[in-house]
Amino acid sequence: MSKERELLRKLFESGMLDRLSAIEVGQLLAQPEQTEQEPSTDDYAKLKEDYKHYISQKSQKREPLSDVNILCLNLVFVAIVLWFC
């Protein structure tokens, strides 16, 4: 049992709470205790696999520019220079 629930139980049983608080505490104590859920190994394995996939996609090398692409970039550069002259 958690420390908080134990403290509430002691306060409830000792009668140190007013009537309204005692009813609320009694209702809280009647509920099952919630525990934090540990991440499952399946979740960890999926995260690890997703990370590997992300890194492999990110690190793929691009193909070098073709001669046509370089020519087009040079023409665009010349057009920009001529525009501002």
PANU-927144 format. One line per field, with one value per residue: residue in one letter; x negated, y, z negated of N, C-alpha, C, O in turn. Coordinates in steps of 0.1 Angstrom, whole numbers, plus 2048, in hexadecimal, padded with zeros to 3 digits. Each point is the difference from the previous one (the first is absolute). Example, Ala and Ser with C-alpha at 12.3 -4.5 7.8 and 13.67 -1.06 7.14 Angstrom:
res	[A S]
npx	[77C 80E]
npy	[7C7 80B]
npz	[7B2 80E]
capx	[809 7F7]
capy	[80C 80B]
capz	[800 800]
cpx	[7F7 808]
cpy	[80C 80B]
cpz	[800 7F8]
opx	[7F6 7FB]
opy	[800 80B]
opz	[7F9 7FF]
% end
This chain:
res	[M S K E R E L L R K L F E S G M L D R L S A I E V G Q L L A Q P E Q T E Q E P S T D D Y A K L K E D Y K H Y I S Q K S Q K R E P L S D V N I L C L N L V F V A I V L W F C]
npx	[7F7 80E 7ED 7FF 7FA 7EA 7F4 801 7F3 7EA 7FA 7FD 7ED 7F1 806 7ED 80A 7FE 812 801 7F6 80B 810 7FB 7FD 812 809 7F8 807 813 7F8 807 7F4 7FD 800 7ED 809 7FD 7EE 811 7FF 816 809 7FA 80B 814 802 7FE 813 80F 7FA 803 816 807 7F9 80C 813 7FE 7FE 816 7F3 7F9 813 7EE 7F8 816 7F9 80D 7FD 7EF 805 80C 7F4 7F5 80C 804 7F0 7FE 80E 7F9 7F1 806 808 7EF 800]
npy	[7F4 809 80A 804 7EF 7FC 80D 7FC 7F0 805 80A 7F3 7F5 80D 7FD 7FA 7EE 812 809 816 80C 802 810 816 808 805 815 811 804 80C 815 7F6 7F2 817 7F1 806 80B 7EB 80E 7FF 7EA 7FA 806 7F4 7ED 802 802 7ED 7F3 806 7F9 7EB 7FB 805 7F3 7EE 804 800 7EB 800 7F1 815 7FF 7F5 814 801 7F3 7EE 7EF 7F2 7F0 7EE 7F0 7F2 7F0 7EE 7F1 7F2 7EE 7EF 7F1 7EF 7EE 7F3 7F4]
npz	[800 80E 807 817 80E 802 80E 816 807 803 814 811 802 809 815 809 808 80D 7F7 801 7F0 7ED 802 7FE 7EB 7F5 805 7F5 7EA 802 803 813 7F3 800 810 7F6 812 7F9 802 80F 7FA 7FB 7EB 7EE 7FD 7F6 7EA 7F4 7FE 7F0 7EC 7FA 7FA 7EB 7EF 7FD 7F4 7EA 7F8 803 80A 7FE 80C 809 7FA 806 810 802 7F2 806 810 7F9 7F6 80E 809 7F3 7FF 811 7FF 7F3 807 80E 7F4 7F6 813]
capx	[809 7F8 800 80B 80C 7FF 802 80E 807 7FF 809 80E 803 7FE 80B 7FA 806 80E 809 800 7F2 800 808 7F8 7F5 806 802 7F3 7FA 808 7FC 7F3 7F4 7FB 7F2 7FA 7FD 7F2 801 7FD 7F4 804 7FF 7F2 7FB 805 7F9 7F2 801 803 7F5 7F7 805 7FE 7F2 7FC 806 7FA 7F2 7FF 7F9 807 7F9 7FB 808 7FC 7FB 80C 803 7F6 802 80C 7FC 7F8 808 807 7F7 7FE 80C 801 7F5 804 80C 7FC 7F6]
capy	[80C 80C 808 809 7F9 7FC 80C 802 7F6 804 80C 7FB 7F7 807 80A 80E 807 803 7F6 801 7FB 7F2 7F9 800 7F7 7F3 7FC 7FF 7F4 7F5 7FD 7F9 808 800 7FE 805 7F5 800 7FE 7F2 7FE 801 80E 803 7FA 808 80D 7FD 7FD 80D 809 7FB 803 80E 803 7FA 808 80C 7FF 7FC 80A 805 7FE 80D 807 7FC 80B 809 807 80B 80A 808 808 80B 809 807 809 80A 808 809 80A 80A 808 80A 809]
capz	[800 801 7F3 800 7FC 7F2 7F8 801 7F8 7F2 7FD 801 7F4 7F4 7FF 800 80B 7FF 806 80F 804 7FD 80A 80C 7FE 800 80E 806 7FC 805 80D 801 802 80E 801 80D 809 806 80F 803 809 80D 803 801 80C 80B 800 805 80E 806 7FF 80A 80D 802 802 80D 80A 7FF 804 80E 808 80C 80D 805 80A 80E 808 804 7F4 7FE 80B 7FD 7F5 806 808 7F6 7FA 809 801 7F3 801 80A 7FB 7F7 806]
cpx	[7F7 800 80C 80D 800 803 80F 808 7FE 808 80F 804 7FF 80B 7FB 806 80E 808 7FF 7F2 7FF 807 7F7 7F4 804 802 7F3 7F9 807 7FB 7F3 7F4 7FB 7F1 7FB 7FD 7F2 801 7FC 7F4 804 800 7F2 7FA 805 7FA 7F1 800 803 7F4 7F5 805 7FE 7F1 7FC 806 7F8 7F2 7FE 7F9 808 7F8 7FA 809 7FB 7FC 80C 804 7F6 802 80C 7FC 7F8 808 809 7F7 7FD 80C 801 7F6 804 80C 7FC 7F6 807]
cpy	[80C 808 809 7F9 7FC 80C 804 7F6 803 80C 7FC 7F9 808 80B 80E 808 804 7F6 7FF 7FA 7F1 7F8 7FF 7F6 7F1 7FB 7FE 7F3 7F4 7FC 7F8 809 7FF 7FF 806 7F4 801 7FE 7F1 7FF 801 80F 805 7FB 808 80D 7FE 7FE 80D 809 7FB 803 80F 804 7FA 809 80E 800 7FB 80C 803 7FD 80D 806 7FC 80D 80A 808 80B 80B 809 809 80C 80A 809 80B 80C 809 809 80B 80B 808 80C 80A 80B]
cpz	[800 7F3 7FF 7FB 7F1 7F7 800 7F7 7F1 7FC 7FF 7F4 7F3 7FE 800 80C 7FD 808 80F 804 7FD 80B 80D 7FE 800 80E 807 7FC 805 80F 800 802 80E 7FF 80D 808 806 80F 803 809 80E 805 802 80D 80C 801 805 80F 808 801 80B 80E 803 803 80E 80B 800 806 80E 808 80C 80C 804 80B 80E 807 804 7F4 7FE 80A 7FC 7F4 804 807 7F6 7F9 809 802 7F5 801 80B 7FC 7F8 806 807]
opx	[7F6 809 805 808 80A 807 806 809 80A 806 807 80A 807 802 808 7FD 807 7FB 7FF 800 7FB 7FB 7FF 7FC 7F9 7FD 7FE 7FA 7FA 802 7F8 801 7FF 7FA 807 7FA 7FC 809 7F7 7FC 7F7 7FB 7FD 7F8 7F9 7FC 7FC 7F7 7FA 7FE 7FB 7F7 7FC 7FE 7F8 7F9 7FE 7FB 7F4 804 806 7F3 806 807 7F4 801 7FE 803 804 7FE 7FF 805 801 7FE 801 804 7FF 7FE 804 803 7FF 801 806 7FC 7F9]
opy	[801 7FF 802 805 800 7FF 803 804 7FF 800 805 802 7FD 805 809 80C 7F9 7F8 7F5 7F8 7F9 7F5 7F6 7F9 7F8 7F4 7F7 7F8 7F5 7F5 801 80A 7F5 807 7FF 7F6 80B 7F8 7FB 80A 804 803 807 807 802 805 809 805 802 807 808 804 804 807 807 802 805 80A 7FE 80B 7F8 7FF 80B 7F9 7FE 80B 80C 80C 80B 80C 80C 80C 80B 80C 80C 80B 80B 80D 80C 80C 80C 80C 80B 80A 809]
opz	[7F9 7F8 7F5 7F8 7F9 7F6 7F6 7F9 7F9 7F5 7F8 7FA 7F6 7F5 7FB 801 7F9 807 806 80A 808 803 806 80A 805 804 808 809 801 804 7F7 807 806 7F8 80A 7FB 805 805 7FA 806 809 80B 80A 807 80A 80B 808 807 80B 80A 807 808 80B 80A 807 80B 80B 806 805 7FE 806 7FF 7FD 807 803 7FB 800 802 7FC 7FC 802 800 7FB 7FF 803 7FE 7FC 801 801 7FD 7FD 804 801 7FA 806]
% end
